[in-house]
Amino acid sequence: MQIFSERLKALRKEKRLKQSEMALRLEISTRAYQNYETNVTVPLVETLIALADFFDVSTDYLLGRSGNPESHKKNFKKFDGALYVENIENE
């Protein structure tokens, strides 16, 4: 999953964090985190969710299923008295 590795590295660099700092936050070894960024391994689902939450992006964005990092954010609107969710993704 090359796109996952690329996006993870870019997001980490945006926050100006070191790989070792990310590893500490995720409670994993630095080597395990480095393996994510070098496309050697992929994280467990729980770790993937933690990464998405930390970077405030969707898991779909991390995995390359969406080009919009904010696709997880929704707008709630009312239509004829019923509440519905409108995705703000503009793809």
Stockholm file with secondary structure:
# STOCKHOLM 1.0

chainA/1-91         MQIFSERLKALRKEKRLKQSEMALRLEISTRAYQNYETNVTVPLVETLIALADFFDVSTDYLLGRSGNPESHKKNFKKFDGALYVENIENE
#=GR chainA/1-91 SS CHHHHHHHHHHHHHTTCCHHHHHHHHTSCHHHHHHHHTTSCCCCHHHHHHHHHHHTCCHHHHHTSCSCTTTTCEEEEEETTEEEEEECCCC
#=GC SS_cons        CHHHHHHHHHHHHHTTCCHHHHHHHHTSCHHHHHHHHTTSCCCCHHHHHHHHHHHTCCHHHHHTSCSCTTTTCEEEEEETTEEEEEECCCC
//
